[in-house]
């Protein structure tokens, strides 16, 4: 549908899309920064306490395995619900836009 109508370069739909993209990238950047900070703090505390076992357990759990799972499960669920709400708003604006265009086309003919 987007390709047929061509995505707008201005207006409400464009602003909503741009805001959603910015919010998404900001959310991911903040979560990544928080995760790195938590790992760094844990490693730092283990080193300060001279707890070698704890240090290597933290290190291996975060960096040691090639198939480590993501820690953003809850964040992803939150993002998906936010994204759904934003896209619903964008779709409503798009429907209004298309409806107006259709009404204009009917009025011309």
C-alpha positions in Angstrom: 0.0 0.0 0.0 2.9 2.4 0.9 4.5 1.9 -2.5 1.2 2.6 -4.4 0.5 5.8 -2.5 4.2 6.8 -2.1 5.3 7.7 1.4 4.8 11.4 2.2 7.8 13.7 2.7 5.9 16.1 5.0 2.8 16.3 7.0 1.3 14.4 9.9 2.2 10.9 8.7 5.8 11.9 8.0 6.1 13.5 11.4 4.6 10.5 13.1 6.9 8.1 11.2 10.0 10.2 12.0 9.1 10.5 15.7 8.5 6.7 15.9 11.9 6.1 14.3 13.6 8.5 16.7 11.9 7.0 19.7 12.9 3.5 18.6 16.5 4.4 18.1 16.7 6.4 21.4 15.1 3.5 23.3 17.6 1.0 21.9 20.5 3.3 22.6 19.4 3.9 26.2 18.9 0.2 26.9 22.3 -0.7 25.4 23.9 2.0 27.5 22.2 0.8 30.7 23.2 -2.8 30.0 26.8 -1.9 29.4 26.8 0.2 32.6 25.4 -2.7 34.7 27.9 -5.2 33.3 30.7 -2.7 33.8 29.6 -2.0 37.4 29.3 -5.7 38.2 32.7 -6.5 36.8 34.2 -3.5 38.6 32.7 -4.6 42.0 34.0 -8.1 41.5 37.5 -6.8 40.8 37.4 -4.4 43.8 36.3 -7.3 46.1 39.0 -9.5 44.6 36.4 -12.1 43.9 37.9 -13.9 41.0 35.2 -16.6 40.7 32.4 -14.0 40.6 34.4 -11.9 38.1 34.8 -14.7 35.6 31.2 -15.9 36.1 30.0 -12.4 35.1 32.5 -12.2 32.3 31.6 -15.6 30.8 27.9 -15.0 31.2 28.2 -11.7 29.2 31.1 -12.3 26.8 32.1 -16.0 26.9 29.4 -17.7 24.9 28.9 -17.2 21.2 25.1 -18.0 21.4 24.2 -15.7 24.3 20.6 -14.7 24.5 19.5 -11.1 24.4 18.6 -9.4 27.7 16.0 -7.1 26.1 13.0 -9.5 26.3 11.0 -7.1 28.5 12.2 -4.1 26.7 11.2 -5.7 23.4 7.7 -6.4 24.6 7.4 -2.8 25.8 8.7 -1.5 22.5 6.3 -3.7 20.5 3.3 -2.4 22.4 4.6 1.2 21.9 5.2 0.6 18.3 1.8 -0.9 17.8 0.1 2.2 19.4 2.2 4.6 17.2 1.5 2.7 14.0 -2.2 2.6 14.8 -2.1 6.4 15.0 -0.2 6.6 11.8 -2.7 4.2 10.0 -5.6 6.3 11.2 -4.0 9.5 9.8 -3.2 7.6 6.5 -6.8 6.4 6.3 -8.0 10.0 6.7 -5.5 11.2 4.1 -6.6 8.5 1.6 -10.3 9.2 2.3 -9.9 12.9 1.6 -8.0 12.1 -1.6 -10.7 9.8 -2.7 -13.4 12.3 -2.0 -11.5 14.9 -4.0 -11.2 12.5 -6.9 -14.9 11.8 -6.8 -15.7 15.6 -6.7 -13.5 16.2 -9.8 -15.2 13.5 -11.8 
